[in-house]
Amino acid sequence: MRARIIEELNNGVPNQEKIATSLNVSLRNLQRKLKEEGTCFKVILDETRSELSKQYLRGNDRSIIEVGFLLGFSEPSNFARAFFKWTGVSPLEYRKSPV
């Protein structure tokens, strides 16, 4: 499912129904399976975005604004807030920190 989410991030925030369809399951079955695993779509989406953001920020080939847009955020400030929530630091502080 993470691979499907990553594919859809270029089009904005992935839609749960679209992901379910791409996996050839109904939305309800996807939700049920995730619940059985003790998670939900939003958690997996946030984890995926968080992991990708860290990878993208470690490289210097993309601006912070571009990273936000690649992850489906419509505004740089929304990305910065989400990143701070995930890591406790701003994207710029993360990029400047030693590996």
Secondary structure, 3 states (H helix, E strand, C coil): CHHHHHHHHCCCCCCHHHHHHHCCCCHHHHHHHHHHCCCCHHHHHHHHHHHHHHHHHHCCCCCHHHHHHHCCCCCHHHHHHHHHHHHCCCHHHHHHCCC
